Amino acid sequence: MYDLLSHLPKTLSFITRNFKKSETILDPYQTSGCLYILVSGKAAVYNLGIDGEELNIYEYCGADCFGEIELLCGRRYPLMVRATTDCTVYLVAKRDFLQWLKEDPDFSFFLLKRMSEKLLDNSDRMTRLSLLTMRERYLLSIYNHHNACDLDSLSKARIAEEICAPIRSLNRLVAENRELVSYDASGFQIVNEEQIHDVCEGLQDMLLLHKRS
């Protein structure tokens, strides 16, 4: 597996920045001119909805990089990237990034691979969003977290990000599906495990069938 940090050229110039949790790393209203190397921590990519809601569309953890698409295709304004934990980031200027690509085939291959992976991940995500209703996305998200044994620590904000819905829509879903999933001060709880299992297993089978077709 390619270790990005161990392959940094000795002559590479970069600026080190530290970001606290919830700080904005990439501002969607400012022109991006750097490659961002996430050295440590986690960060999330957000798209801004029509009503100003923030929709989580991708997540990074160190070591990884982002901002390359804006540099390669000429897109002036990036999507917003925000630290979800404390982060350390290297900022590499465009000219140094392009020189690195020319001189290091392994880095070029790594970057192509990561761009392809992100494209496929986003394609799978958009497929789920297009094939499932908002209610189905909500129930499937709850079910997956239940199976991962972290449902009790799940916040409404996290669920809203996962299903690409504003909080007001999530509140409506919670109210309309109390026979399956309850929500109170202690968090989300599955009320009817057998029924939600039947519903969500069917949804996962449908998504898998679509992916293979």
C-alpha positions in Angstrom: 0.0 0.0 0.0 1.3 3.4 -1.0 2.4 5.4 2.1 1.9 9.1 1.1 3.9 10.6 3.9 7.0 8.4 3.3 7.0 9.4 -0.4 7.1 13.1 0.1 10.1 14.4 -2.0 12.8 15.8 0.2 12.8 19.0 -1.9 9.0 19.5 -1.6 8.0 22.8 -0.2 4.8 23.0 2.0 3.2 24.9 4.8 2.1 23.1 7.9 -1.3 24.1 9.4 -3.1 22.8 12.4 -6.9 22.9 12.6 -9.1 22.4 15.6 -12.2 20.2 15.5 -15.0 22.0 13.5 -12.6 24.5 11.9 -12.9 25.0 8.1 -9.9 23.7 6.2 -11.2 24.5 2.7 -13.6 27.5 2.3 -16.1 27.1 -0.6 -16.1 30.8 -1.1 -12.4 31.2 -1.6 -10.3 30.1 -4.6 -8.3 27.0 -3.9 -4.6 27.0 -5.0 -3.1 24.2 -3.1 -3.0 20.4 -2.6 -4.0 19.6 0.9 -2.3 16.6 2.5 -4.1 15.4 5.6 -1.3 14.2 7.8 -3.3 13.3 10.9 -6.9 13.5 12.1 -10.2 13.3 10.2 -12.0 15.8 7.9 -15.3 15.8 6.0 -16.4 17.2 2.7 -19.7 19.1 2.7 -22.0 20.4 -0.1 -24.2 23.3 0.8 -27.9 22.7 0.1 -30.4 25.2 -1.3 -31.6 26.2 2.1 -28.1 26.5 3.6 -28.0 23.0 5.1 -24.6 21.2 5.0 -24.6 17.8 3.5 -21.7 15.4 4.3 -20.6 13.8 1.0 -17.2 12.3 1.8 -14.8 11.7 4.7 -11.0 11.7 4.9 -8.6 10.3 7.5 -4.8 10.8 7.5 -2.8 10.2 5.6 -4.7 11.3 2.5 -5.0 14.3 0.2 -7.7 16.5 -1.3 -7.9 19.6 -3.5 -6.2 17.9 -6.5 -9.3 18.1 -8.6 -9.5 21.9 -8.4 -5.9 22.1 -9.4 -6.1 19.7 -12.3 -9.4 20.7 -13.9 -9.3 24.4 -13.2 -12.3 24.5 -10.9 -11.9 27.8 -8.9 -14.1 27.1 -5.9 -13.9 23.9 -3.9 -16.4 22.1 -1.8 -16.2 22.9 1.9 -13.8 20.7 3.9 -14.1 20.9 7.7 -12.1 19.2 10.4 -14.1 16.5 12.3 -11.2 16.0 14.7 -8.0 18.1 15.4 -6.0 17.9 12.2 -2.6 18.6 10.8 -2.4 19.5 7.2 0.4 20.2 4.7 -0.4 22.8 2.0 1.5 22.3 -1.2 1.4 25.1 -3.8 0.1 24.2 -7.3 3.4 24.6 -9.1 5.1 22.2 -6.6 2.2 19.7 -6.8 2.5 19.6 -10.7 6.2 19.2 -10.5 5.8 16.3 -8.1 3.4 14.6 -10.5 5.9 14.9 -13.3 8.8 13.5 -11.3 7.2 10.7 -9.3 5.2 8.1 -11.3 4.2 6.3 -8.1 2.6 9.4 -6.7 0.8 10.0 -10.0 -0.5 6.5 -9.9 -1.6 6.9 -6.2 -3.4 10.1 -7.1 -5.2 8.5 -10.0 -6.2 5.5 -7.8 -7.6 7.8 -5.1 -9.5 9.9 -7.5 -11.0 6.8 -9.0 -11.9 5.4 -5.6 -13.6 8.7 -4.6 -15.5 8.8 -7.9 -16.7 5.2 -7.3 -17.6 5.9 -3.7 -19.6 9.0 -4.7 -21.3 7.1 -7.5 -22.4 4.3 -5.1 -23.6 7.0 -2.7 -25.6 8.8 -5.4 -27.1 5.4 -6.4 -28.3 4.8 -2.9 -29.7 8.3 -2.7 -31.5 8.0 -6.1 -32.9 4.5 -5.5 -34.1 4.9 -2.0 -36.7 7.2 -0.5 -35.7 9.4 2.4 -37.5 7.1 4.8 -35.6 4.0 3.4 -32.3 5.9 3.8 -33.2 6.8 7.4 -34.1 3.2 8.4 -31.1 1.7 6.6 -28.7 4.1 8.3 -30.2 3.3 11.7 -30.1 -0.4 11.0 -26.4 -0.3 9.9 -25.4 1.6 13.0 -27.4 -0.9 15.1 -25.4 -3.7 13.6 -22.1 -1.8 14.2 -23.1 -1.4 17.9 -22.8 2.4 17.9 -26.5 3.4 17.7 -26.6 4.6 21.3 -23.9 7.2 20.5 -25.4 8.4 17.2 -26.6 12.0 17.0 -29.3 13.4 14.8 -26.7 15.6 13.0 -24.8 12.5 12.0 -27.9 10.7 10.7 -28.9 13.8 8.8 -25.5 14.0 7.1 -25.6 10.3 6.2 -29.0 10.5 4.5 -28.4 13.9 3.0 -31.4 15.5 4.7 -31.9 18.7 6.7 -32.6 18.3 10.4 -36.2 19.4 9.9 -36.8 16.5 7.5 -35.1 14.1 9.8 -37.4 15.2 12.7 -40.4 14.4 10.5 -39.0 11.0 9.7 -38.4 10.3 13.4 -42.0 11.2 14.2 -43.4 9.1 11.4 -41.5 6.0 12.1 -41.8 5.7 15.9 -43.2 2.2 15.5 -39.8 1.1 14.3 -37.3 3.5 15.8 -37.7 5.7 18.9 -35.7 8.7 19.8 -35.3 10.4 23.2 -32.7 11.9 25.5 -30.8 8.6 25.5 -30.6 8.5 21.7 -32.0 6.2 19.0 -33.4 2.8 19.9 -34.9 0.2 17.6 -38.4 -0.7 18.7 -39.3 -3.5 16.3 -36.0 -5.3 15.4 -37.7 -8.0 13.3 -39.6 -5.6 11.1 -36.7 -3.2 10.5 -34.4 -6.3 9.8 -36.9 -7.4 7.1 -37.1 -4.0 5.6 -33.4 -3.2 5.5 -32.2 -6.6 4.4 -34.5 -6.2 1.4 -33.1 -2.8 0.7 -29.5 -4.0 0.8 -30.3 -6.9 -1.5 -31.8 -4.5 -4.0 -28.8 -2.2 -3.8 -26.4 -5.1 -4.3 -28.4 -6.4 -7.3 -28.3 -2.9 -8.9 -24.6 -2.6 -8.3 -23.9 -5.9 -10.0 -26.2 -5.1 -13.0 
